[in-house]
Amino acid sequence: MPKIKTHSRAKKTFRVTGTGKIRRYKAFKSHLLTKKSKTRKRHLRIHGLVHPSNARLVKKMLVMA
């Protein structure tokens, strides 16, 4: 049986917290930033958590499950 590979994009995108939750970056922060307010861009810098309904899939991509 071959080894299971980690999804390359997932290992660059997601991080696992100390409590086992999965941290993610927020969307809409890559381009067209001049029309977005300072407040909106500041809130987009804060990391979010992966929703529990998607956490199982992300853990599978990270070969944690």
CNS distance restraints for C-alpha pairs under 8 A (distance, minus, plus):
assign (resid   4 and name CA) (resid  63 and name CA) 7.32 0.50 0.50
assign (resid   5 and name CA) (resid  63 and name CA) 7.40 0.50 0.50
assign (resid   6 and name CA) (resid  10 and name CA) 7.73 0.50 0.50
assign (resid   6 and name CA) (resid  11 and name CA) 7.16 0.50 0.50
assign (resid   6 and name CA) (resid  61 and name CA) 5.94 0.50 0.50
assign (resid   6 and name CA) (resid  62 and name CA) 5.25 0.50 0.50
assign (resid   6 and name CA) (resid  63 and name CA) 5.75 0.50 0.50
assign (resid   7 and name CA) (resid  11 and name CA) 6.45 0.50 0.50
assign (resid   7 and name CA) (resid  61 and name CA) 5.19 0.50 0.50
assign (resid   7 and name CA) (resid  62 and name CA) 6.20 0.50 0.50
assign (resid   8 and name CA) (resid  12 and name CA) 6.75 0.50 0.50
assign (resid   9 and name CA) (resid  13 and name CA) 6.15 0.50 0.50
assign (resid  10 and name CA) (resid  14 and name CA) 5.76 0.50 0.50
assign (resid  10 and name CA) (resid  58 and name CA) 7.37 0.50 0.50
assign (resid  10 and name CA) (resid  61 and name CA) 6.43 0.50 0.50
assign (resid  10 and name CA) (resid  62 and name CA) 6.43 0.50 0.50
assign (resid  11 and name CA) (resid  15 and name CA) 7.35 0.50 0.50
assign (resid  11 and name CA) (resid  62 and name CA) 6.32 0.50 0.50
assign (resid  13 and name CA) (resid  24 and name CA) 6.63 0.50 0.50
assign (resid  13 and name CA) (resid  25 and name CA) 7.31 0.50 0.50
assign (resid  14 and name CA) (resid  22 and name CA) 6.47 0.50 0.50
assign (resid  14 and name CA) (resid  23 and name CA) 5.70 0.50 0.50
assign (resid  14 and name CA) (resid  24 and name CA) 5.21 0.50 0.50
assign (resid  14 and name CA) (resid  25 and name CA) 7.70 0.50 0.50
assign (resid  15 and name CA) (resid  22 and name CA) 5.74 0.50 0.50
assign (resid  15 and name CA) (resid  23 and name CA) 5.17 0.50 0.50
assign (resid  15 and name CA) (resid  24 and name CA) 6.88 0.50 0.50
assign (resid  16 and name CA) (resid  20 and name CA) 5.79 0.50 0.50
assign (resid  16 and name CA) (resid  21 and name CA) 5.76 0.50 0.50
assign (resid  16 and name CA) (resid  22 and name CA) 4.59 0.50 0.50
assign (resid  16 and name CA) (resid  23 and name CA) 6.01 0.50 0.50
assign (resid  17 and name CA) (resid  21 and name CA) 5.33 0.50 0.50
assign (resid  17 and name CA) (resid  22 and name CA) 6.08 0.50 0.50
assign (resid  17 and name CA) (resid  23 and name CA) 6.67 0.50 0.50
assign (resid  21 and name CA) (resid  49 and name CA) 7.12 0.50 0.50
assign (resid  21 and name CA) (resid  50 and name CA) 7.62 0.50 0.50
assign (resid  22 and name CA) (resid  49 and name CA) 5.77 0.50 0.50
assign (resid  22 and name CA) (resid  50 and name CA) 5.63 0.50 0.50
assign (resid  22 and name CA) (resid  55 and name CA) 7.02 0.50 0.50
assign (resid  23 and name CA) (resid  47 and name CA) 6.57 0.50 0.50
assign (resid  23 and name CA) (resid  48 and name CA) 5.90 0.50 0.50
assign (resid  23 and name CA) (resid  49 and name CA) 4.55 0.50 0.50
assign (resid  23 and name CA) (resid  50 and name CA) 6.10 0.50 0.50
assign (resid  24 and name CA) (resid  47 and name CA) 5.88 0.50 0.50
assign (resid  24 and name CA) (resid  48 and name CA) 5.34 0.50 0.50
assign (resid  24 and name CA) (resid  49 and name CA) 5.58 0.50 0.50
assign (resid  24 and name CA) (resid  50 and name CA) 6.21 0.50 0.50
assign (resid  25 and name CA) (resid  45 and name CA) 7.72 0.50 0.50
assign (resid  25 and name CA) (resid  46 and name CA) 7.59 0.50 0.50
assign (resid  25 and name CA) (resid  47 and name CA) 5.17 0.50 0.50
assign (resid  25 and name CA) (resid  48 and name CA) 6.11 0.50 0.50
assign (resid  26 and name CA) (resid  44 and name CA) 5.67 0.50 0.50
assign (resid  26 and name CA) (resid  45 and name CA) 7.16 0.50 0.50
assign (resid  26 and name CA) (resid  46 and name CA) 7.44 0.50 0.50
assign (resid  26 and name CA) (resid  47 and name CA) 6.38 0.50 0.50
assign (resid  26 and name CA) (resid  48 and name CA) 6.37 0.50 0.50
assign (resid  27 and name CA) (resid  44 and name CA) 7.36 0.50 0.50
assign (resid  28 and name CA) (resid  44 and name CA) 7.67 0.50 0.50
assign (resid  29 and name CA) (resid  33 and name CA) 7.04 0.50 0.50
assign (resid  29 and name CA) (resid  41 and name CA) 6.95 0.50 0.50
assign (resid  29 and name CA) (resid  44 and name CA) 6.51 0.50 0.50
assign (resid  29 and name CA) (resid  45 and name CA) 7.88 0.50 0.50
assign (resid  32 and name CA) (resid  36 and name CA) 7.57 0.50 0.50
assign (resid  33 and name CA) (resid  41 and name CA) 7.72 0.50 0.50
assign (resid  36 and name CA) (resid  40 and name CA) 6.40 0.50 0.50
assign (resid  36 and name CA) (resid  41 and name CA) 6.67 0.50 0.50
assign (resid  37 and name CA) (resid  41 and name CA) 6.32 0.50 0.50
assign (resid  38 and name CA) (resid  42 and name CA) 6.05 0.50 0.50
assign (resid  39 and name CA) (resid  43 and name CA) 6.24 0.50 0.50
assign (resid  40 and name CA) (resid  44 and name CA) 6.28 0.50 0.50
assign (resid  41 and name CA) (resid  45 and name CA) 6.54 0.50 0.50
assign (resid  42 and name CA) (resid  46 and name CA) 7.29 0.50 0.50
assign (resid  50 and name CA) (resid  54 and name CA) 6.51 0.50 0.50
assign (resid  50 and name CA) (resid  55 and name CA) 5.89 0.50 0.50
assign (resid  51 and name CA) (resid  55 and name CA) 6.09 0.50 0.50
assign (resid  52 and name CA) (resid  56 and name CA) 7.36 0.50 0.50
assign (resid  54 and name CA) (resid  58 and name CA) 6.45 0.50 0.50
assign (resid  55 and name CA) (resid  59 and name CA) 6.02 0.50 0.50
assign (resid  56 and name CA) (resid  60 and name CA) 6.20 0.50 0.50
assign (resid  56 and name CA) (resid  65 and name CA) 7.69 0.50 0.50
assign (resid  57 and name CA) (resid  61 and name CA) 6.36 0.50 0.50
assign (resid  58 and name CA) (resid  62 and name CA) 6.23 0.50 0.50
assign (resid  59 and name CA) (resid  63 and name CA) 5.99 0.50 0.50
assign (resid  59 and name CA) (resid  64 and name CA) 5.16 0.50 0.50
assign (resid  59 and name CA) (resid  65 and name CA) 5.85 0.50 0.50
assign (resid  60 and name CA) (resid  64 and name CA) 5.96 0.50 0.50
assign (resid  60 and name CA) (resid  65 and name CA) 5.49 0.50 0.50
